Amino acid sequence: MIRNVEYGLFIDFGSTFTKVVLVDLDNLVVAGRTQRPSTVDTDITIALTAAMEDIDEILGGEVPYRYKLATSSAAGGLKIAAIGLVPELTVEAAKRAALGAGAKITGVYAYQLTRKELEEIERASLDLILLAGGTEGGEQDTIISNAEKLAGLGDLHVPIIVAGNKTASDEVSSILASRGKDHVITDNVMPEIGVLEVDKVRAIIRELFISRIIEAKGLKNAEEFIDEILMPTPTAVLAAARLLAEGAEGE
């Protein structure tokens, strides 16, 4: 293998396999690839080390890399419950927000939460709750009521993304904060009837997903080798598909 070229190393930490692709950046070609069974349950760097031995063999030794970037789905998808006002729109907003952000919707609830629904939420082992409801300047009683009910769940210890009627945001935040509930206020996912805006929520979900991945066994050690984990694997796949469809700027 020729050494006087620049190489990029691109890694995906998957639940099943850890995959590594070596790219010749000067000639823009794939110079090598390998995969090893992931070792998430023990130390994720074990699989990475084995894969890098394969890459070193392809190169004939160690070389510096211009990029060492990674994606990951090793910690599994974040389990989200979506709570809103209108069932159909809540489902659609939640699905769009979760798409490509490393999340999966495990429950959707509309209107004011019942005791049975609250018990389901407590038992669901969720990673995140999306609390929505009300268009801008519209109905706000439902999201306030649901915030009070969630705040009263002593066994609920997951982040809550509040993305409803901004008129209610301050009161909702005060309610959740008074019970020590971790939460973040962001833009309304449905500012107008039939209009869904999920980019801000999706970005927050991605950040939480990456944080969870970083906490996976050994992945903190892997960060010492790679430049950074850029995004969840599903997000990377969508970005790649968009690039293939639209091309790069100037092309």
Residue frames as qw, qx, qy, qz and C-alpha x, y, z in Angstrom:
[[0.000, 0.889, 0.458, 0.000, 0.00, 0.00, 0.00],
 [0.376, 0.520, -0.030, 0.767, 1.29, 3.46, -0.95],
 [0.440, -0.544, -0.508, 0.502, 1.91, 5.54, 2.15],
 [0.213, -0.174, 0.014, 0.961, 2.50, 9.04, 0.73],
 [0.236, -0.461, -0.512, -0.686, -1.22, 9.76, 0.47],
 [0.294, -0.197, 0.460, -0.814, -3.76, 11.02, 2.99],
 [0.327, -0.242, -0.902, -0.143, -6.18, 8.54, 4.47],
 [0.480, -0.324, 0.169, -0.798, -9.47, 8.87, 6.25],
 [0.173, -0.056, -0.967, 0.181, -10.75, 6.30, 8.72],
 [0.525, -0.211, -0.089, -0.820, -14.50, 5.92, 9.07],
 [0.114, 0.019, -0.949, 0.293, -15.93, 3.72, 11.81],
 [0.610, -0.343, -0.219, -0.680, -19.40, 2.50, 12.70],
 [0.071, -0.148, 0.876, -0.454, -19.92, 1.03, 16.16],
 [0.629, -0.173, -0.431, -0.623, -22.92, -1.21, 15.62],
 [0.735, -0.374, 0.363, -0.434, -24.70, -3.49, 18.05],
 [0.983, 0.092, 0.160, -0.007, -23.63, -6.54, 16.02],
 [0.801, 0.215, 0.086, 0.553, -20.51, -5.48, 14.12],
 [0.206, -0.823, 0.117, 0.517, -17.87, -2.77, 14.40],
 [0.726, 0.535, 0.313, 0.297, -17.12, -1.72, 10.83],
 [0.290, -0.704, 0.222, 0.609, -14.11, 0.24, 9.59],
 [0.677, 0.652, 0.264, 0.215, -13.63, 1.72, 6.11],
 [0.471, -0.473, 0.239, 0.705, -10.30, 3.14, 4.93],
 [0.491, 0.825, 0.280, 0.020, -10.53, 5.87, 2.28],
 [0.563, -0.009, 0.216, 0.798, -7.72, 7.17, 0.09],
 [0.068, 0.826, 0.322, -0.459, -8.52, 10.89, 0.24],
 [0.105, -0.516, 0.443, 0.726, -6.17, 11.85, -2.57],
 [0.092, 0.045, -0.818, -0.566, -7.77, 9.52, -5.10],
 [0.579, -0.001, 0.193, -0.792, -11.21, 9.36, -3.44],
 [0.723, 0.063, -0.633, -0.271, -11.41, 5.59, -3.42],
 [0.821, -0.484, 0.185, -0.240, -12.05, 2.98, -0.75],
 [0.287, 0.631, -0.716, 0.084, -8.64, 1.53, 0.05],
 [0.329, 0.043, -0.923, 0.196, -9.84, -1.16, 2.43],
 [0.602, -0.401, 0.022, -0.690, -12.57, -2.28, 4.78],
 [0.356, 0.038, -0.906, 0.226, -13.10, -4.72, 7.61],
 [0.595, -0.495, -0.016, -0.633, -15.56, -5.63, 10.32],
 [0.279, 0.116, -0.880, 0.366, -15.34, -7.45, 13.62],
 [0.452, -0.589, -0.661, -0.111, -18.08, -8.64, 16.00],
 [0.145, -0.717, 0.144, -0.667, -18.92, -5.79, 18.35],
 [0.533, -0.128, -0.708, 0.445, -17.97, -6.12, 22.01],
 [0.257, -0.616, -0.067, -0.742, -20.53, -3.75, 23.53],
 [0.787, -0.536, -0.236, -0.195, -21.20, -6.00, 26.51],
 [0.815, -0.292, -0.130, 0.484, -17.55, -6.02, 27.58],
 [0.242, -0.668, 0.142, 0.690, -15.39, -3.26, 26.10],
 [0.633, 0.729, 0.217, -0.145, -16.22, -1.77, 22.72],
 [0.104, 0.845, -0.481, -0.210, -12.56, -0.98, 22.05],
 [0.614, -0.216, 0.749, 0.127, -11.74, -4.71, 21.83],
 [0.666, 0.539, 0.506, 0.100, -13.54, -4.96, 18.48],
 [0.259, 0.958, -0.090, -0.084, -12.05, -1.64, 17.36],
 [0.322, -0.687, 0.622, 0.194, -8.52, -2.80, 18.16],
 [0.659, 0.064, 0.728, 0.176, -9.04, -6.02, 16.21],
 [0.545, 0.768, 0.335, 0.038, -10.43, -4.10, 13.24],
 [0.057, 0.948, -0.281, -0.137, -7.51, -1.67, 13.31],
 [0.534, -0.395, 0.703, 0.254, -5.09, -4.58, 13.19],
 [0.653, 0.450, 0.584, 0.174, -6.79, -5.58, 9.93],
 [0.305, 0.950, 0.074, -0.009, -6.42, -2.04, 8.58],
 [0.278, -0.792, 0.498, 0.216, -2.75, -1.88, 9.58],
 [0.653, -0.055, 0.707, 0.265, -2.21, -5.13, 7.69],
 [0.550, 0.727, 0.395, 0.115, -3.84, -3.64, 4.60],
 [0.119, 0.984, -0.136, 0.010, -1.59, -0.58, 4.85],
 [0.791, 0.292, -0.348, 0.411, 1.52, -2.53, 5.76],
 [0.441, -0.097, -0.451, 0.770, 1.84, -0.70, 9.08],
 [0.094, -0.776, -0.483, 0.395, 0.46, 2.24, 11.01],
 [0.297, 0.360, 0.252, 0.848, -0.03, 5.58, 9.24],
 [0.068, 0.294, 0.368, -0.879, -1.44, 8.95, 10.36],
 [0.151, 0.581, 0.762, 0.244, -5.02, 9.68, 9.37],
 [0.002, -0.270, -0.102, -0.957, -6.45, 13.01, 8.32],
 [0.601, -0.304, 0.008, -0.740, -9.85, 12.00, 9.69],
 [0.215, -0.052, -0.959, 0.180, -10.95, 9.41, 12.22],
 [0.456, -0.109, 0.072, -0.880, -14.70, 9.78, 12.40],
 [0.052, -0.111, -0.988, 0.096, -17.37, 7.49, 13.76],
 [0.587, -0.268, -0.171, -0.744, -21.08, 6.86, 13.93],
 [0.051, 0.091, -0.943, 0.317, -22.77, 4.53, 16.36],
 [0.680, -0.295, -0.254, -0.621, -25.93, 2.65, 17.17],
 [0.444, 0.157, -0.840, 0.268, -24.25, 0.43, 19.74],
 [0.120, -0.004, 0.665, -0.737, -26.39, 1.52, 22.65],
 [0.080, 0.493, 0.864, 0.066, -29.65, 0.77, 20.86],
 [0.030, -0.545, -0.348, -0.762, -32.40, 3.22, 20.01],
 [0.094, -0.030, 0.490, -0.866, -33.77, 5.63, 22.57],
 [0.112, -0.495, -0.856, -0.097, -37.27, 4.61, 23.67],
 [0.067, -0.045, 0.064, -0.995, -39.62, 7.58, 23.49],
 [0.069, 0.614, 0.773, -0.141, -43.19, 8.20, 24.61],
 [0.052, 0.214, 0.243, 0.945, -44.95, 11.04, 22.81],
 [0.032, -0.597, -0.697, 0.395, -47.70, 12.94, 24.60],
 [0.060, 0.072, 0.286, 0.954, -49.81, 15.46, 22.73],
 [0.405, 0.238, 0.303, -0.829, -53.24, 16.85, 22.02],
 [0.780, 0.368, -0.086, -0.499, -54.48, 15.33, 18.75],
 [0.846, -0.183, 0.495, 0.072, -53.66, 11.60, 18.32],
 [0.798, 0.509, 0.218, 0.238, -52.93, 11.62, 14.57],
 [0.273, 0.893, -0.199, 0.299, -50.77, 14.73, 14.67],
 [0.532, -0.703, 0.462, -0.096, -48.95, 13.58, 17.81],
 [0.898, 0.012, 0.408, 0.167, -48.06, 10.31, 16.11],
 [0.657, 0.677, 0.101, 0.316, -46.85, 12.07, 12.97],
 [0.027, -0.924, 0.294, -0.245, -44.80, 14.66, 14.86],
 [0.690, -0.538, 0.483, -0.017, -43.19, 11.99, 17.01],
 [0.889, 0.217, 0.334, 0.227, -42.34, 9.81, 14.03],
 [0.488, 0.806, -0.030, 0.333, -40.77, 12.70, 12.15],
 [0.256, -0.868, 0.374, -0.203, -38.77, 13.81, 15.17],
 [0.789, -0.363, 0.494, 0.035, -37.49, 10.29, 15.79],
 [0.851, 0.503, 0.107, 0.107, -36.63, 9.64, 12.14],
 [0.648, 0.556, -0.226, 0.468, -32.88, 9.41, 11.83],
 [0.179, -0.778, 0.331, -0.503, -32.29, 10.62, 15.38],
 [0.313, 0.230, -0.869, 0.308, -31.58, 7.24, 16.93],
 [0.376, -0.029, 0.572, -0.729, -34.99, 6.88, 18.56],
 [0.250, -0.229, -0.869, -0.360, -38.01, 4.62, 18.43],
 [0.468, -0.282, 0.084, -0.833, -41.54, 5.49, 19.48],
 [0.202, -0.055, -0.964, 0.165, -42.83, 3.03, 22.06],
 [0.038, -0.597, -0.749, 0.285, -45.99, 4.85, 23.12],
 [0.011, 0.282, 0.243, 0.928, -48.23, 7.67, 21.93],
 [0.122, -0.555, -0.724, 0.392, -50.77, 9.41, 24.19],
 [0.016, 0.420, 0.299, 0.856, -53.27, 12.17, 23.45],
 [0.451, -0.704, -0.258, -0.483, -55.46, 14.50, 25.52],
 [0.351, -0.679, 0.469, -0.442, -55.12, 14.52, 29.31],
 [0.376, 0.259, -0.884, 0.102, -53.28, 11.49, 30.67],
 [0.799, -0.416, -0.194, -0.387, -55.26, 8.92, 32.62],
 [0.579, -0.601, 0.528, -0.157, -54.02, 7.03, 35.66],
 [0.933, 0.111, 0.333, 0.081, -53.71, 3.87, 33.54],
 [0.631, 0.715, -0.069, 0.292, -51.60, 5.70, 30.97],
 [0.134, -0.848, 0.430, -0.278, -49.39, 7.17, 33.67],
 [0.792, -0.357, 0.492, -0.059, -48.80, 3.69, 35.07],
 [0.873, 0.413, 0.174, 0.192, -47.86, 2.49, 31.56],
 [0.325, 0.861, -0.241, 0.308, -45.38, 5.34, 31.23],
 [0.446, -0.714, 0.498, -0.207, -43.79, 4.51, 34.58],
 [0.863, -0.137, 0.486, 0.008, -43.41, 0.84, 33.62],
 [0.759, 0.649, 0.046, -0.022, -42.13, 1.45, 30.11],
 [0.715, -0.346, 0.253, 0.552, -38.40, 1.91, 30.90],
 [0.444, 0.866, 0.175, 0.150, -38.35, 4.98, 28.70],
 [0.626, -0.049, 0.007, 0.778, -35.29, 7.01, 27.77],
 [0.053, -0.044, 0.108, 0.992, -37.16, 10.17, 26.83],
 [0.195, 0.656, 0.701, -0.200, -40.59, 11.80, 26.82],
 [0.106, 0.196, 0.334, 0.916, -41.81, 14.25, 24.18],
 [0.020, 0.606, 0.652, -0.455, -44.45, 16.49, 25.75],
 [0.051, 0.133, 0.397, 0.907, -46.41, 18.51, 23.20],
 [0.009, -0.637, -0.763, 0.106, -49.85, 20.02, 22.86],
 [0.048, 0.869, 0.297, -0.393, -51.52, 23.14, 21.57],
 [0.539, 0.573, 0.205, 0.582, -50.79, 25.39, 18.62],
 [0.311, 0.023, -0.202, 0.929, -49.26, 28.82, 19.20],
 [0.259, -0.085, 0.094, -0.957, -51.80, 30.93, 21.07],
 [0.645, -0.189, -0.550, -0.496, -54.19, 27.99, 21.25],
 [0.835, -0.470, -0.188, -0.218, -55.20, 25.42, 23.85],
 [0.263, 0.578, -0.640, 0.432, -52.80, 25.12, 26.77],
 [0.692, -0.440, 0.307, -0.484, -54.71, 23.40, 29.57],
 [0.991, 0.060, -0.109, -0.058, -53.84, 19.91, 28.34],
 [0.658, 0.432, -0.422, 0.449, -50.07, 20.31, 28.27],
 [0.168, -0.569, 0.456, -0.663, -50.12, 21.99, 31.70],
 [0.853, -0.275, 0.170, -0.410, -52.26, 19.20, 33.15],
 [0.955, 0.183, -0.205, 0.114, -50.01, 16.53, 31.65],
 [0.352, 0.573, -0.486, 0.559, -46.92, 18.28, 33.00],
 [0.484, -0.504, 0.398, -0.594, -48.44, 18.22, 36.49],
 [0.967, -0.093, 0.067, -0.228, -49.22, 14.52, 36.19],
 [0.809, 0.375, -0.328, 0.313, -45.74, 13.64, 34.91],
 [0.062, 0.632, -0.471, 0.611, -44.15, 15.74, 37.64],
 [0.680, -0.423, 0.315, -0.508, -46.05, 13.69, 40.19],
 [0.969, 0.102, -0.225, -0.014, -44.55, 10.39, 39.03],
 [0.489, -0.777, 0.396, 0.016, -41.89, 9.64, 41.63],
 [0.776, -0.157, 0.548, 0.270, -40.36, 6.79, 39.64],
 [0.626, 0.720, 0.213, 0.212, -40.03, 8.78, 36.42],
 [0.425, -0.725, 0.256, 0.478, -36.42, 9.87, 35.92],
 [0.608, 0.268, 0.498, 0.557, -36.01, 10.56, 32.20],
 [0.090, -0.222, 0.128, 0.963, -35.51, 13.80, 30.26],
 [0.327, 0.687, 0.632, -0.148, -38.70, 15.49, 29.07],
 [0.215, 0.050, 0.363, 0.905, -38.64, 17.56, 25.87],
 [0.203, 0.666, 0.528, -0.486, -41.36, 20.20, 26.08],
 [0.153, -0.050, 0.545, 0.823, -42.40, 21.18, 22.56],
 [0.072, 0.651, 0.754, 0.045, -45.90, 22.59, 22.78],
 [0.020, 0.899, 0.293, 0.326, -47.73, 25.91, 22.94],
 [0.476, 0.268, -0.331, 0.770, -45.08, 28.45, 23.96],
 [0.349, -0.618, -0.004, -0.704, -47.66, 30.38, 25.99],
 [0.862, -0.462, -0.071, -0.196, -47.65, 27.48, 28.45],
 [0.745, 0.348, -0.439, 0.363, -43.89, 26.87, 28.40],
 [0.023, 0.530, -0.498, 0.686, -42.99, 28.90, 31.49],
 [0.711, -0.341, 0.259, -0.558, -45.68, 27.29, 33.62],
 [0.974, 0.096, -0.200, -0.047, -44.82, 23.81, 32.36],
 [0.549, 0.460, -0.500, 0.487, -41.15, 24.40, 33.10],
 [0.259, -0.506, 0.458, -0.684, -41.93, 25.62, 36.62],
 [0.892, -0.195, 0.073, -0.401, -44.09, 22.57, 37.30],
 [0.924, 0.203, -0.284, 0.157, -41.42, 20.11, 36.14],
 [0.343, 0.532, -0.484, 0.603, -38.60, 21.97, 37.87],
 [0.499, -0.532, 0.301, -0.615, -40.50, 22.01, 41.17],
 [0.950, -0.182, 0.183, -0.175, -40.37, 18.20, 41.20],
 [0.396, -0.602, 0.631, 0.286, -36.79, 17.98, 39.97],
 [0.812, 0.377, 0.442, 0.062, -37.69, 16.65, 36.53],
 [0.356, -0.324, 0.488, 0.728, -34.94, 16.99, 33.92],
 [0.479, 0.703, 0.526, -0.017, -36.47, 18.86, 31.00],
 [0.273, -0.189, 0.317, 0.888, -35.74, 21.17, 28.09],
 [0.389, 0.719, 0.376, -0.437, -38.05, 23.71, 26.46],
 [0.295, -0.122, 0.598, 0.735, -37.90, 23.94, 22.68],
 [0.313, 0.136, -0.291, -0.894, -39.98, 25.10, 19.71],
 [0.704, 0.195, 0.426, -0.533, -43.55, 23.91, 19.26],
 [0.332, -0.057, 0.866, 0.370, -43.66, 20.82, 17.05],
 [0.151, 0.567, 0.731, 0.348, -47.05, 22.00, 15.75],
 [0.096, -0.217, -0.164, 0.958, -47.17, 25.82, 15.74],
 [0.507, 0.193, -0.108, -0.833, -50.21, 25.78, 13.44],
 [0.809, 0.145, 0.485, -0.300, -52.83, 23.18, 12.65],
 [0.875, 0.454, 0.164, 0.047, -51.37, 20.79, 10.10],
 [0.390, 0.801, -0.376, 0.255, -47.88, 22.34, 10.27],
 [0.896, -0.404, -0.013, 0.183, -45.18, 20.21, 11.85],
 [0.288, 0.819, -0.409, 0.280, -41.73, 21.59, 12.74],
 [0.929, -0.368, -0.027, 0.022, -39.55, 18.90, 14.28],
 [0.631, 0.561, -0.340, 0.414, -35.97, 19.95, 13.52],
 [0.152, -0.665, 0.474, -0.557, -35.26, 21.36, 17.00],
 [0.844, -0.308, 0.297, -0.324, -36.72, 18.31, 18.74],
 [0.948, 0.275, -0.113, 0.112, -34.81, 15.97, 16.44],
 [0.380, 0.660, -0.445, 0.472, -31.55, 17.76, 17.24],
 [0.452, -0.562, 0.479, -0.501, -32.15, 17.37, 20.98],
 [0.971, -0.062, 0.152, -0.173, -32.92, 13.66, 20.55],
 [0.780, 0.487, -0.286, 0.271, -29.68, 13.23, 18.61],
 [0.041, 0.679, -0.514, 0.522, -27.69, 14.90, 21.39],
 [0.709, -0.384, 0.420, -0.417, -29.24, 12.62, 23.99],
 [0.979, 0.197, -0.024, -0.039, -28.60, 9.59, 21.80],
 [0.568, 0.588, -0.421, 0.393, -24.93, 10.47, 21.40],
 [0.281, -0.615, 0.513, -0.529, -24.63, 11.09, 25.16],
 [0.898, -0.187, 0.276, -0.285, -26.04, 7.65, 25.82],
 [0.893, 0.389, -0.177, 0.142, -23.70, 6.06, 23.29],
 [0.229, 0.699, -0.506, 0.450, -20.70, 7.76, 24.89],
 [0.534, -0.480, 0.515, -0.468, -21.68, 6.09, 28.15],
 [0.971, 0.105, -0.156, -0.151, -21.68, 2.62, 26.55],
 [0.815, -0.473, 0.253, 0.222, -18.96, 0.32, 27.89],
 [0.692, -0.143, 0.377, 0.599, -15.53, 1.31, 26.65],
 [0.427, 0.742, 0.360, 0.371, -16.74, 3.95, 24.22],
 [0.215, -0.968, 0.090, 0.095, -15.21, 6.71, 26.31],
 [0.610, -0.440, 0.503, 0.425, -11.88, 4.97, 25.74],
 [0.605, 0.426, 0.534, 0.409, -12.61, 4.78, 22.01],
 [0.129, 0.978, 0.163, 0.028, -12.95, 8.57, 21.97],
 [0.436, -0.734, 0.358, 0.378, -9.25, 8.76, 22.78],
 [0.541, -0.038, 0.666, 0.512, -8.53, 7.16, 19.40],
 [0.297, 0.615, 0.591, 0.428, -11.16, 8.69, 17.14],
 [0.101, 0.265, 0.007, 0.959, -11.73, 12.39, 16.51],
 [0.391, 0.043, 0.425, -0.816, -15.38, 12.26, 17.56],
 [0.216, 0.381, 0.897, 0.066, -18.64, 10.41, 17.20],
 [0.040, -0.046, -0.264, -0.963, -20.46, 12.66, 14.78],
 [0.598, -0.023, -0.051, -0.799, -23.98, 11.27, 14.78],
 [0.721, -0.001, 0.639, -0.269, -26.19, 8.23, 15.26],
 [0.323, -0.053, 0.826, 0.458, -25.90, 5.68, 12.45],
 [0.328, 0.651, 0.683, 0.040, -29.48, 6.29, 11.19],
 [0.072, 0.914, 0.040, -0.398, -28.71, 10.00, 10.83],
 [0.238, -0.520, 0.625, 0.532, -25.56, 9.20, 8.88],
 [0.381, 0.252, 0.841, 0.290, -27.49, 6.93, 6.52],
 [0.248, 0.842, 0.463, -0.123, -30.06, 9.66, 5.85],
 [0.071, -0.847, 0.234, 0.472, -27.31, 12.23, 5.29],
 [0.332, -0.254, 0.768, 0.484, -25.57, 9.88, 2.85],
 [0.365, 0.517, 0.760, 0.153, -28.81, 9.25, 0.96],
 [0.138, 0.925, 0.214, -0.282, -29.43, 12.99, 0.74],
 [0.195, -0.679, 0.478, 0.522, -25.89, 13.57, -0.54],
 [0.373, 0.039, 0.835, 0.402, -26.30, 10.88, -3.21],
 [0.289, 0.701, 0.651, 0.029, -29.63, 12.34, -4.28],
 [0.081, 0.975, 0.149, -0.143, -28.68, 16.02, -4.28],
 [0.705, 0.432, -0.102, 0.553, -24.90, 15.98, -4.72],
 [0.502, -0.456, -0.219, 0.702, -22.40, 18.27, -3.04],
 [0.112, 0.909, 0.130, -0.381, -22.42, 22.03, -3.39],
 [0.051, 0.731, -0.474, -0.488, -20.95, 23.10, -6.71],
 [0.292, -0.103, 0.906, 0.290, -21.42, 19.72, -8.38]]
